[in-house]
């Protein structure tokens, strides 16, 4: 970590930085890049970063990575690898973009012009609602009834917990990107898909709708709510779903705040009160209509 901090000081334009560079690197490193050249290049890069804004850190025994924000808002990753033995000199270090430039483009916000063949008779179904509204239970039941796979946010994010997922800044954004990719893969294969996600962002609803339309698939939305407040609270605070890497009981005050600001689907979705019986039959009719 100390060696990474030294590199970040250089990228931050610290006055007098680099005078100790000859003591910082291994002989193998300086055989390819002289300390003087490394200092020169790093000082030149400082114009992009100074003052350095660190937005994330990952450290193990011999490797440290820092995610730093450029002046234009993009994020780069600074990696620093040190030798095992003291004084732990730097054996390699480099700066790369958070998203490598040689990758294919990410999925668009609007699929209107995306290269995707139409899919006959498939459906993209979204089960929406705040935690404890009953959407997951209903989504699973509908998936089992219709033979449609269900992809759920909580299961996806739980799988990321061993990799620091609980500390990701944009966990819901990550989940939405994963769900979008899974939905695209299903529709491209001519198969229907159910997405279990709160879907509070109108932009996400628009994106999934455009994906379905581009694929020639039906778009169906089911928004779940529970009219019995005590039942809803009991679900939030007392549920035990056993999702690996994810919590069971939720925060009722948080759910109430999200309910108060939950955007309307403007009549597009089937509204289902999960405190009442026979909800599944109505949902199946809505999906298959």
N, C-alpha and C positions, 0 to 999 in steps of 0.2 A: 504494500500500500504506500509506503514511504517513497518508493521509486516512482510510482505512478504520480504521486503528488509533485515530485520533482519535475516530471514531464509537463504536468498541467501548469506549473509555475512558469515554464517556458512559453507555453501557448498563451498564457495570460499576460505575457510581456513584462514580467517582474524585472525591475532594473538590476543589472549586474548578473543576471542569471547566466549559467553556463560556464563560469570560470572553473568549476570543479568537474567538467565533463570528462576529462581524461581518467578520472577515478571512478566514474559511474558505470562504464560499459565493460563487458568482457572482451578479451583479446579477439575472440571469434567475431564479435560484432564490429569492432574497429578495423578488422581486416577488410570489411566491405564498405563501411562508412566511417570516415574519420570523425573524431569528436568535434573538430572545428566545423566540418561540413554539417553535422547533425545540428549543432547550435545555430548555424546560419539559416538552415531550412526552417527550424522550429521558430526562430524569431520572425521569419517572414510570414509564417502561418498565423502569428499572433494577431495580425490585422483582421482575421476572420472571427476571432473568439474573444479577445480581451475586452472587458474582464471575463474570465471563464465562468460560465454558468453550468454547474453539474446537475443533471437531471436524473442520474441513476448510477449506482456502483455495484459491481460484482467482484468479489475477491475470494481466491482460494489460496493454497499454500505457495504457489509460485507464479500465479497469474492474477492480474487485476485489470478490470475494464471499467472505464468511466464513460458515461454518455454525456456529451457536452453540446450545448446549443450554439449554433452560429448566429451571427447578427441577423441573417435572413429568416431565422426561425427553424431551419432544418437542424437535424441532430446528427452528429458524428460520434463514432465509438473509438476511444483511445485505448489500445491494448498494450500492456507492459508485462513481459515475461522475464523473470529473474532466475539466476542460478540457484541451485538447492542450498549450497553452503554459504556461510558468511564470507564476505560482506554483502552477499545477495546482489551482485552487480547485474545490470540489465543485459540479457542475452538477445532479446529482440523487442522491438516496439514499433507500432504502426498506427496510423489513423485511417479509418474507412468510414464510408457513409453508413448510417443505420440501415438503409435499404441499398444494397449493392446495385450499381448502375447496369450490370449485365443481366439482370433479371427481367422477365417479361413484365409488362405493366400490371398493376393491381386491378382488381375488379372495379368497374365504374360506379358512380353514384346513380347513374341513369343508364339502363340497358337498351335504350331505344335503338342505338346503332351497333350493339354488340353482335358479333358473329355467332349466331346460335340458331340451329335448325328448329322449326316448329315441332311441338310435341303434342300429338293427338291424345285427347282424353285424360291427360294428366292434370293434377291439381297441386297448387301451392297453398297450403292451409296454415294460417297463423292463429295461434291461441294466445290471446292478449289479456293482460290484467295484472294487478298488483299482487305481491306475495300473499298467499292464503286465500286468494279468490277462488281457488279450485281449478285453475286452468290446467295444471299438470295432470291432476287426476282425470279430468275430462279428456285432455289430449291423449293420454295413454289409452283410455277406454275407446275413444274414437279410432285411434290407430289400430288397436286390436280388432275392432269390429270391421274395419275396412281393409285391413292388411296393408296399412301405410306406415312406413318407418317414422318415428318421432325423434327429433333432435331437440334437446333441452339445454338451455343456458346453464343451469346449475350443474349438470353433469359435465359439460365442457369445461367450465371454470374450475370445478373440483379436480379435474384431471391435471390442471396446470398448477395446483397448489404445491406439489413437490419441487417445482421449478421457480418458486417465488411468486406464484400467481396471486396470492392474497395481498401482495404489495404492489401489483401493477397499477399504474396511475389511471389507465383507461380500460378497466376490466370489461365493462359492458360494451365498449367499442370493439374489443377483441372478440367477445362472444358474438356480436353482430356480424363481424367479418367472417368468423368461422361458420356461422349459420348460413350466411349468404353463399359461401363456397360450397357447403354441403347441399344447399338447395339447388344451386346451379348444376352440380354433379348429378343429382337425381333427375332433374328435368332434362338434362342433356342425354341421359340414358333412357328417356321416355317414361320415367317413373314419378309417381306422386310423392309428396313430402309434407310432413307436418312440422312446423317450428313452434316450440314452446318457449316463449320469451315475453317479458312484460310489454315490449313494443310501445314504450311511452314516447319515443321520438317520432314525430311526424315524418321526418326525413327518412327514417328506416322503413316506415310503412310505404312511402312513395317508392323507395328503392326496390322493395320486394314486389310491389305491384308491377313495376316496370319490368322486372325480371320475368314474372309470370306472363305478362303480355308478350314480351319478346319471344318467349318459348312457345307461345300459342297455347299456354296452359290456363286453366281456370284459376282465378284468385279468390280465395274464401277467407274471411276473417271471423273469428269468434271471440268476443270480448266477454270475459267472465267477471261477475261480481257476486257478492254475498250480501243479501238484504238484512240478514240477522247479524248485527254488530257483535254480539257476544259469541256467536258461533265463529265469526271471522277472527276475532281476537284469539279465541281458543286454538284455532288452527295455526295461527302465526306463532303463538308462544308455546304451544304444546306438541307441535308435529315432530315426528321422528321418521325421516325418510331413508336414512342410511346411505346417503350419497357420498361416495369416497371423496375425502378431501374437502367436504362442504359442511356448513353448519346446518343444524336442524331448526331450533327455535329462532324466531326473528324478533325484530324490534317493532312493537305495535305503534309507537309514536311515529316512527319513520313511515310505516305503511299508511297511517292517517294523513300525513303530509303529502305523500305521493297520490293518495286518493283525491285530495283536494285540488291537485293540479293536473290530474290525469286528462290528457286531451281527448276530446270526443272523436269517435270514428265517423261522425256525421251521417249516421244511418247506413253506412256501408257494411258494417259488421252485424252478425247475429248477436244480440245481447242475451246472455244467459245468466239467470239467477241460480247459482249452485246450491242455494239453501232450499230450493224447491225440487221435487222429484221429476223424473222423466226428462231431464235435461239432455241425456245422451241421444234419445230418439230425435229430438229437434235438431241437434247438431249434425247427426248423420244425414238427415234430410237436407240440411243446408249445404253440406259438403257435396252431396251427390246430385243436387238439383241441376 
